Amino acid sequence: MDISKHLNSAELDTLSKQPLYLQIALLIADKIHKQILLSGTKLPPERELADLFAVSRTTAINAYRKLEQQGLVWTKGGSGTYVAQEHDVESQSEVPWPQLFTSYPQNPSASILRDMLSTPAPGTISLAAGMPDPALYPLKTFTELFNRNIGRAAPSDFGHIAIEGYNPLRRAIAAMLSEKGIPVSTENILTLSGSQQGLYLLSKVLLEPGDYVVMEAPTFIGAIQVFQAARAKILSLPCSGKLSFELLEDFIIRYRPKLLYMIPTYQNPTGRVMPAQERHDLIKLAKRHRLVIVEDDPYSDLCYGELPPQSLKALDSYGGVVYLGTFSKILFPGLRTGYLVGPPVLINRLALEKQFIDLHSNNIAQWLVTMFLNEGMLAEHLTTVRREYKKRRDMMAKALQRLCANDIEFNVPEGGFYFWCKLKQAGTSQRLLQEAAKNRISFVPGEAFHTVPTLDKEFRLCFTSHNEAVLLEGVKRLAKTLTQRTKKNKDNDVPPCSVWPII
Ligand SMILES: Cc1ncc(COP(=O)(O)O)c(C=O)c1O
């Protein structure tokens, strides 16, 4: 049966307040109840569903998840999504897994990180995921280090190690940070399976439901999701332009937040660098109120001009700055190796929590990174990637200026991975993304970086994960999409999803 004729965008109301994914789920549910879609019918794959309804793949995925939660469809790994066998005794005797799950934030952006990490549709240029270019991963050096050293490695290094991490790596990180003006010793360091794990651990040991957390707006999706999952209440501090100390102090006095989460250098997604004076003033204010600052710093080594100001941790005179670092952006993300710097009392408490998750992070990755650092290879690698990413940034800035400047504004970032763009024309970046999918180009719409629904015109483009030729083609496709939109000159954007929890 050709079921696509039962599923199409004509039945959606793009002006309705009801989110599109819910409209699609309701529409399919209705057809299942009316037995237009019969038990066992194979439904279109997510991408096809997205095309049929002219929505993003995330929206299609969320629609299927909703139906799955209701037990109306089920997904067979590797095969597809099917209408559930309502009257099938076999399936009724199966464990109703979704009913057993603990609650999960019903946020349509909850799957954005997961989607960004999944392979894009064939032929699509994804400027969405914030990744280094795989062609620049130092894999040859890692192979050489492995081959040269595996024979003399102590077997015990590959058994269980301390939860706090592989000691030689903790020492190497302490030495690296001391050179950057962050004087720390081994006992201040917890190695992590990526700095994302550090955010999770911090939320576990510091946050109770209802606690307040101050975050820049917009900010890193992974941090938003972790703090929302901890049921923290988020206070947003706008991060375009000058930081509002009045607003921050007001938050501190009125709400006594447990922590302030910040990315002071090459902020994700805006690329903003917090000026030196602001950093000093922030530390002064935080010290006065004994406010914990979580400084997330994955990008500061990736500067393409002047060096950024010293990190907040380097200025920390009250022991309140917790620093997160990672090798994901400067080496490669599959290492899953990051670290957290804090006072020993915090490191001990975090280690207790970490044992519940993974006992300790992967030894082989830690052993390899240790050798990479101890043999002085990081400096050379950074020189290579900085040179290459600077070229890409400059090329892409020129291309955006030449091809898209009538329709978007953007800042040229001094470091990091991202262009933060703003649509000048009518409509939201979410709608632009839906249209861009037809031209096989993707990016992250701005609303993903906010904790509350926004009718957002901003969007993020990553300029590091592809070579110059692919980036140029990506900009051309974006320009084509923008021109098509201008021609259509229509402003029927989708309102933000009303089910986002406003916490
Ligand atoms: C600001 C920020 N923090 C943390 C992370 C997560 O990094 P990791 O791969 O170390 O978990 C990212 C990745 O995009 C990021 O942009």
The ligand as an SDF file (V2000), in Angstrom:
LIG
                    3D

 16 16  0  0  0  0  0  0  0  0999 V2000
   31.0130   24.1230   25.3450 C   0  0  0  0  0  0  0  0  0  0  0  0
   31.1570   22.6410   25.2600 C   0  0  0  0  0  0  0  0  0  0  0  0
   31.3320   21.9260   26.3790 N   0  0  0  0  0  0  0  0  0  0  0  0
   31.4560   20.6010   26.3550 C   0  0  0  0  0  0  0  0  0  0  0  0
   31.4080   19.9110   25.1660 C   0  0  0  0  0  0  0  0  0  0  0  0
   31.4960   18.4030   25.2040 C   0  0  0  0  0  0  0  0  0  0  0  0
   32.7760   17.9730   24.9260 O   0  0  0  0  0  0  0  0  0  0  0  0
   33.2590   16.4900   25.1750 P   0  0  0  0  0  0  0  0  0  0  0  0
   33.4130   15.8650   23.8390 O   0  0  0  0  0  0  0  0  0  0  0  0
   34.5640   16.6280   25.8820 O   0  0  0  0  0  0  0  0  0  0  0  0
   32.2700   15.7840   26.0250 O   0  0  0  0  0  0  0  0  0  0  0  0
   31.2170   20.6050   23.9700 C   0  0  0  0  0  0  0  0  0  0  0  0
   31.0840   19.8990   22.7060 C   0  0  0  0  0  0  0  0  0  0  0  0
   30.5290   20.3820   21.7450 O   0  0  0  0  0  0  0  0  0  0  0  0
   31.1020   22.0080   24.0170 C   0  0  0  0  0  0  0  0  0  0  0  0
   30.9270   22.7470   22.9170 O   0  0  0  0  0  0  0  0  0  0  0  0
  1  2  1  0
  2  3  1  0
  2 15  2  0
  3  4  2  0
  4  5  1  0
  5  6  1  0
  5 12  2  0
  6  7  1  0
  7  8  1  0
  8  9  2  0
  8 10  1  0
  8 11  1  0
 12 13  1  0
 12 15  1  0
 13 14  2  0
 15 16  1  0
M  END
$$$$
